[in-house]
Amino acid sequence: MSPYHFLRTFRAVVGLSPHQFVLRTRLHRAAMRLRASREPISAIAFDAGFNDLSTFNRRFRRVVGVSPSEYRQESSFPWRREPVITDLAT
C-alpha cells in the first residue's frame, strides 16, 4: 500500500489523519492522568510524549478548550469531593 493510499484509507475509516489521531490519543491519556492524579502537569506532558510544555499547553487548549490547569481544577477529584451523607435510619 502506498503512503498516499494509506493516508486516504486511514482518514476515511478513522476520520482523522494518523498524526491527528496520535495527537488526540496522547492528549486524551494526559487528560485522564490530569483528572486522576496530583502529578505535575509538566511530568504528565513529558510522559505523554511532548518535548515542550508550552506546546502541550497550546495543543491541549486547542483540542479540549481549556488549559491543563483549568481542566484539572474543573475535574472532580476523589479527594475534593464532599462526602455523601445518607440517613440510614429512614
Helices and strands as residue ranges (DSSP letters): H 3-14, H 18-36, H 41-47, H 53-64, H 68-74
